[in-house]
Amino acid sequence: MGLGWDEAVYVSQVGAGAPASYFSAPRARGISLLVAPVAAWSSSTVLLRCYLAVLSGLALYLALRTWRGLFPPRVLTLAAALFASLWVTLFYGLQAMPNYWVAMGALAVVGSYLRAGAPPADRAALTGLAAGAALMGWMRPMDAVWVVLPLLAVGLLRRHRRRSAALLAGLAAGVAEWVIEAYVRYGGLLHRLAEGSAIQGGLGWHLAVVDQVRSLGGRTLCRPCTGALPAPLLTVWWFVLPVLAALALYFAVRAGRTTVTALPLACAASAAFPYLFLIGYAAPRFLLPAYALLAVPVAAALLRLVTVTPRRRRPVVAAALCLGLVVHLAAQVTVLVHVAHGTTAGHRAWSRTAETLHRLGVRAPCLVTGDDALPIAFYAGCSSAATSGPNADTTADAIARTARRIPVATLVPAGARPPAYAHDWPWVPAESRRLYYTLGRGEFPVRPGQVGDG
């Protein structure tokens, strides 16, 4: 599976295979630095995927180690299995995307916060608290803020000065680069936040719960989010999740261990809130931090269900839970295979279009504009540009001037008219598009109009 659109943006910032793509206001550079040890010297997607697979597995292990002593090992083992078996975890854990790493930071932060307050005093927990907050801020600053809001509130109410100081120090270290860049490139922090909100369709009250349910069937980006809901077998786990979370809280209150369960549940709710109620579209990866935080109390609730059952009925309850988990796993694998096949096919289409560009003589240094220009330009080793939309960074006149110097290609959906600057360029069919191109300096390999539909 080749690199996706967002991956192309992040990898191009540090890779040598293509010029850096436009970096829009909401993005942060943490994931680019994470992949730099491989992407800076190799263009191998397989090597990058293997590197991220090892790193993501290690991160899950280390994040759950912060919970040792808070829950029994069997609970943490089941929590890891529940989270790691979700199709969205498996799909994005191997990608150059930030959401999984926010989830790992969230796990480490909440576990470390709880450990730091449990006797005996654990100084390593304060380090883990700061490191987890820095990781989240490094990857997605706004997500980091939402995750830690309940921790900051508890720290303020109960005067947890050391823990609050470590949390704020880690958060500040993580978001520092993003804030500095806001003043250097985006005209200030408020302007960057406003621009980021505009790119996301305007943050405000939007009920995106149903959109998230639609995305569970394998839609990596649901924008606009229309169409039928997935089969119930693919979504039932999502509706069972809050029920199990409430059950976990009930068991915790009865056992007198409310805080260790209530705090991760509160942080999970806070992390999920903006993606359920404040944006007008959905992507399943947005909720990865919430799923990671829910995994531990939900695992505890599932195991507790067995132990509170009368001894004679325990085998029946245990068998029912195991059957449910097997069906759940089968559904997750089914969606994963479907998503992987569909994504791979789309990325191969980008690769074929890049090969077409090379056959026509459009090679670096070159510029690609138009429909899906950003990932196709990355595959072809070209720069990309857009005159409208969230990645707008140039004008039509600037593209026309560039076309006099270097090869330029414009991708136009079939049936649509090309922009004025490409009206007289030759074109060839490329997947579902028309590819208009010029080799710069007035060079055309064929006369305009001599290239047919094919």
C-alpha positions in Angstrom: 0.0 0.0 0.0 1.6 3.2 -1.2 1.6 6.4 0.8 -1.7 8.2 1.2 -2.5 11.9 0.7 -1.7 13.0 4.2 1.2 10.7 4.4 2.7 12.3 1.3 2.4 15.7 3.0 4.2 14.6 6.2 6.9 12.4 4.5 7.7 15.0 1.8 8.7 17.5 4.6 11.8 15.3 5.3 12.1 12.9 2.4 14.4 13.4 -0.6 12.1 11.9 -3.2 9.9 14.9 -3.8 9.7 18.6 -2.9 7.9 19.4 0.4 4.1 19.6 -0.1 2.0 22.5 1.1 1.7 22.3 4.9 -1.7 23.6 6.0 -2.4 25.4 9.3 -3.9 22.5 11.3 -1.0 20.1 10.7 1.9 19.6 13.1 5.4 18.4 12.3 5.7 15.7 14.9 5.0 12.8 12.5 7.5 14.1 9.9 10.2 14.0 12.5 9.1 10.6 13.6 9.6 9.1 10.1 12.7 11.1 9.3 15.2 8.4 10.4 13.9 6.3 7.5 12.3 8.7 5.0 15.4 11.0 5.0 17.5 8.5 3.2 15.1 5.8 1.7 12.0 6.1 -0.5 11.0 2.5 0.3 7.4 2.3 1.5 7.9 -1.3 2.8 10.8 -0.2 5.0 8.8 2.7 6.3 5.9 0.5 7.1 8.1 -2.0 8.9 9.7 0.8 10.9 6.4 2.2 12.0 5.0 -1.3 12.8 7.9 -2.0 15.2 7.7 1.5 16.7 3.9 1.5 17.1 4.0 -1.9 18.9 6.8 -0.7 21.2 4.8 2.5 21.9 1.7 0.5 22.9 3.8 -1.7 25.3 5.5 1.3 26.9 2.2 3.3 27.2 0.5 0.4 29.0 3.4 -0.1 31.3 2.5 3.2 32.9 -0.7 1.5 34.2 1.2 -1.2 36.1 0.0 -1.3 39.7 -3.2 0.4 38.8 -4.8 -2.7 37.2 -3.8 -6.4 37.2 -1.6 -7.6 34.3 -4.5 -9.6 32.8 -6.6 -6.4 32.5 -3.8 -4.6 30.7 -3.2 -7.6 28.4 -6.8 -7.7 27.4 -6.9 -3.9 27.0 -3.9 -4.1 24.6 -5.7 -6.9 22.6 -9.0 -4.9 22.4 -7.3 -1.8 21.2 -4.8 -3.4 18.8 -7.5 -5.6 17.2 -9.6 -2.6 16.0 -9.3 -2.3 12.2 -8.6 1.5 12.6 -5.7 0.8 14.9 -4.2 -1.8 12.6 -4.7 0.4 9.5 -3.3 3.6 11.0 -0.6 2.1 13.3 1.6 1.5 10.2 1.0 4.8 8.6 2.8 8.1 8.8 -0.2 9.7 10.5 -0.4 11.4 13.9 -3.6 10.0 15.5 -2.2 6.7 16.7 0.6 8.6 18.4 -1.8 10.9 20.1 -3.5 7.8 21.4 -0.2 6.4 22.8 0.6 9.8 24.4 -2.9 9.9 26.0 -2.5 6.4 27.5 0.9 7.3 28.9 -0.4 10.7 30.3 -3.4 9.3 32.1 -1.6 6.3 33.5 1.4 8.4 34.6 -1.0 10.9 36.2 -2.6 8.2 38.3 0.7 6.5 39.1 2.2 9.8 40.3 -0.5 10.2 42.9 -0.4 6.6 44.2 1.8 5.8 47.1 4.7 5.3 47.2 5.7 8.5 45.3 6.8 7.5 41.8 9.2 10.1 40.3 9.4 8.2 37.0 5.6 8.8 36.6 6.2 12.5 36.5 8.6 12.0 33.7 6.1 9.8 31.9 3.5 12.4 32.4 5.6 15.1 30.8 6.8 12.9 28.0 3.3 11.7 27.1 2.0 15.3 27.0 4.9 16.4 24.8 4.2 13.5 22.4 0.6 14.5 22.0 1.5 18.2 21.6 4.2 17.3 19.1 1.7 15.3 17.0 -1.6 17.2 17.2 -1.6 20.3 19.6 -5.4 20.7 19.7 -6.0 17.1 20.3 -3.5 17.2 23.2 -5.4 20.1 24.8 -8.7 18.3 24.6 -7.2 15.1 26.2 -5.7 16.8 29.2 -8.6 19.1 30.1 -10.0 16.7 32.7 -6.5 16.3 34.2 -6.0 20.0 34.4 -9.4 20.4 36.1 -8.7 17.7 38.6 -5.2 19.1 39.3 -6.7 22.5 39.9 -9.5 21.3 42.2 -7.3 19.0 44.2 -4.2 21.1 44.1 -2.0 18.5 42.4 0.8 21.0 41.9 3.6 18.6 40.9 1.5 16.7 38.5 0.0 19.8 37.0 3.4 21.4 36.6 4.8 18.3 34.8 1.7 18.1 32.6 1.9 21.7 31.6 5.7 21.6 31.0 5.3 18.6 28.7 2.4 20.1 26.9 4.4 23.4 26.4 7.4 21.5 25.1 5.3 19.6 22.6 3.3 22.6 21.2 6.2 25.1 21.2 7.3 24.4 17.6 3.7 24.7 16.4 3.2 28.0 18.2 6.5 29.4 16.9 5.6 28.4 13.4 2.2 30.1 13.8 4.0 33.4 14.1 6.6 32.7 11.5 4.4 31.4 8.7 0.7 32.0 9.5 0.5 35.5 10.9 0.1 34.6 14.6 -1.5 32.0 16.8 -5.0 33.2 16.5 -4.8 33.5 12.7 -3.4 29.9 12.5 -6.3 28.7 14.7 -8.8 30.5 12.5 -7.3 29.2 9.3 -7.3 25.7 10.7 -10.9 26.0 11.7 -11.8 27.2 8.2 -10.0 24.3 6.5 -12.0 21.9 8.7 -15.2 23.5 7.5 -15.6 25.9 10.5 -15.6 24.6 14.0 -19.0 24.9 15.7 -21.9 22.8 16.8 -22.1 19.8 14.4 -23.7 16.5 15.3 -21.2 14.1 13.7 -22.1 11.0 15.7 -24.0 9.4 12.8 -21.1 10.4 10.5 -18.7 8.5 12.7 -21.0 5.4 12.6 -21.0 5.6 8.8 -17.2 5.7 8.7 -16.9 2.5 10.7 -17.7 0.4 7.6 -14.3 1.4 6.1 -14.6 5.0 5.0 -11.3 6.6 5.9 -12.7 10.1 5.2 -16.4 10.7 5.4 -16.7 14.2 3.8 -19.5 14.7 2.8 -20.8 11.9 4.9 -23.9 10.5 3.1 -25.1 7.1 2.2 -26.4 4.1 4.1 -25.2 3.0 7.5 -22.8 -0.1 7.6 -24.2 -3.5 8.5 -25.0 -3.8 12.3 -22.4 -6.5 12.7 -19.7 -3.9 11.8 -21.0 -1.2 14.2 -22.5 -3.0 17.2 -19.2 -2.8 19.1 -19.3 1.0 18.9 -22.7 1.1 20.7 -21.6 -1.5 23.2 -18.6 0.5 24.1 -20.3 3.3 26.2 -22.4 0.6 27.9 -19.2 -1.2 29.0 -17.7 2.1 30.0 -20.7 2.8 32.3 -20.5 -0.7 33.7 -16.8 -0.2 34.4 -17.5 2.9 36.3 -20.3 1.1 38.3 -17.9 -1.7 39.3 -15.2 0.9 40.2 -17.5 2.8 42.5 -18.6 -0.3 44.2 -15.0 -1.4 44.7 -14.0 2.1 46.0 -11.6 2.7 43.2 -13.5 5.4 41.3 -10.6 7.6 40.3 -8.6 5.1 38.4 -11.6 4.4 36.2 -13.4 7.7 36.1 -10.3 9.7 35.0 -9.5 7.7 31.8 -13.3 7.7 31.0 -13.4 11.5 31.4 -10.3 12.0 29.2 -11.8 9.7 26.6 -15.0 11.7 26.5 -13.1 14.9 26.3 -10.9 13.6 23.4 -13.9 12.4 21.5 -16.1 15.5 22.1 -14.8 17.8 19.3 -15.0 15.0 16.7 -18.5 14.0 17.6 -20.0 17.5 18.1 -17.8 20.2 16.7 -16.9 19.3 13.1 -19.1 18.5 10.1 -17.4 15.4 8.9 -15.9 12.2 10.2 -12.8 10.0 10.0 -12.5 6.9 12.2 -8.9 7.7 13.0 -10.0 10.8 14.9 -11.3 8.7 17.8 -8.2 6.6 18.3 -7.2 8.4 21.5 -10.7 7.8 22.9 -10.6 4.1 22.0 -7.1 3.7 23.7 -8.3 5.4 26.9 -11.5 3.3 27.0 -9.7 0.0 26.4 -8.4 -0.3 30.0 -11.6 0.3 32.0 -13.6 -1.7 29.4 -11.2 -4.7 29.7 -11.6 -4.5 33.5 -15.4 -4.5 33.2 -15.3 -7.5 30.9 -13.2 -9.5 33.3 -15.3 -8.4 36.2 -18.4 -9.6 34.5 -17.0 -13.1 34.7 -15.9 -12.9 38.4 -19.2 -11.4 39.7 -21.2 -14.1 38.1 -22.2 -17.1 40.3 -19.7 -19.9 40.0 -22.0 -22.3 38.3 -22.8 -19.8 35.5 -19.3 -18.5 34.9 -18.4 -20.9 32.1 -21.5 -19.8 30.2 -20.7 -16.1 30.7 -17.1 -16.6 29.8 -18.0 -18.6 26.7 -20.5 -15.9 25.6 -17.9 -13.2 26.0 -15.3 -15.2 24.1 -17.8 -15.8 21.3 -18.7 -12.2 21.1 -15.0 -11.2 20.9 -14.4 -13.7 18.1 -17.3 -12.3 16.1 -16.0 -8.8 16.8 -12.5 -9.7 15.6 -13.8 -11.3 12.5 -15.8 -8.2 11.7 -12.7 -6.0 12.3 -10.6 -8.1 10.0 -13.2 -8.0 7.3 -13.3 -4.2 7.3 -9.5 -4.0 7.5 -9.1 -6.2 4.4 -11.8 -4.2 2.5 -10.2 -0.9 3.4 -6.7 -2.0 2.6 -7.7 -3.4 -0.8 -9.6 -0.2 -1.7 -6.8 2.1 -0.5 -4.1 0.1 -2.3 -6.1 0.3 -5.6 -6.4 4.1 -5.2 -2.8 4.6 -4.5 -1.8 2.4 -7.4 -3.9 4.7 -9.7 -1.9 7.6 -8.4 1.3 5.7 -9.2 0.2 4.9 -12.7 -0.6 8.6 -13.4 2.9 9.5 -12.1 4.3 6.9 -14.6 2.3 8.6 -17.4 3.8 11.9 -16.4 7.3 10.5 -16.7 6.5 8.9 -20.1 5.3 12.3 -21.4 8.6 14.0 -20.2 7.1 15.7 -17.1 10.0 15.1 -14.7 11.7 16.9 -11.9 11.9 19.8 -11.6 8.2 19.9 -12.5 4.8 21.1 -11.1 1.5 19.3 -10.9 -1.9 21.0 -10.3 -5.5 20.0 -10.3 -7.5 17.0 -9.2 -5.5 14.9 -6.6 -2.4 16.8 -7.6 -0.7 16.6 -4.2 -0.2 12.8 -3.9 0.4 12.3 -7.6 3.0 15.0 -7.6 4.7 13.3 -4.7 4.7 10.0 -6.5 6.2 11.7 -9.6 8.8 13.7 -7.7 7.2 17.0 -8.6 6.0 20.0 -6.7 2.3 20.5 -6.3 0.1 23.6 -6.2 -3.5 24.6 -5.9 -5.4 27.8 -6.6 -8.4 26.9 -4.4 -9.4 24.7 -1.5 -7.6 23.9 1.8 -4.2 23.6 0.1 -4.5 26.8 -2.0 -1.0 28.3 -2.2 -0.7 30.0 -5.6 -2.5 31.7 -8.5 -3.4 30.8 -12.0 -1.0 33.5 -13.3 1.8 32.1 -11.2 1.2 28.6 -12.7 1.2 30.0 -16.2 4.6 31.7 -15.6 6.0 28.5 -14.1 4.9 26.6 -17.3 7.2 28.8 -19.4 10.2 27.5 -17.4 9.6 23.9 -16.3 7.3 21.0 -17.1 3.8 21.5 -15.7 0.8 19.2 -15.7 -2.8 19.8 -14.8 -5.2 17.0 -13.9 -8.8 17.7 -14.8 -11.8 15.4 -14.1 -13.2 13.8 -17.2 -15.9 16.1 -18.7 -14.6 19.2 -17.0 -13.0 22.2 -18.7 -9.3 22.8 -18.1 -8.1 26.1 -16.5 -7.5 28.9 -18.9 -3.7 28.6 -18.8 -3.9 25.0 -19.9 -6.5 25.4 -22.6 -4.1 25.0 -25.5 -1.9 22.3 -24.0 -2.0 18.7 -25.3 -3.7 16.2 -23.1 -3.9 12.4 -22.6 -6.4 10.3 -20.6 -5.1 9.3 -17.2 -7.3 7.0 -15.1 -10.6 9.0 -14.7 -9.0 12.3 -15.7 -7.5 14.3 -18.5 -3.9 15.1 -18.0 -3.0 18.5 -19.7 0.7 19.1 -19.9 3.6 21.2 -21.2 7.3 20.7 -21.0 8.1 24.3 -20.4 10.0 26.8 -22.5 7.3 26.5 -25.1 8.0 22.8 -25.8 5.2 20.4 -26.8 5.9 16.8 -27.8 2.9 16.8 -30.0 0.7 19.6 -31.4 -2.4 20.5 -29.3 -5.4 18.5 -30.5 -3.3 15.6 -31.8 -3.7 13.5 -28.7 -7.1 11.7 -28.6 -9.2 10.1 -26.0 -7.3 6.8 -26.4 
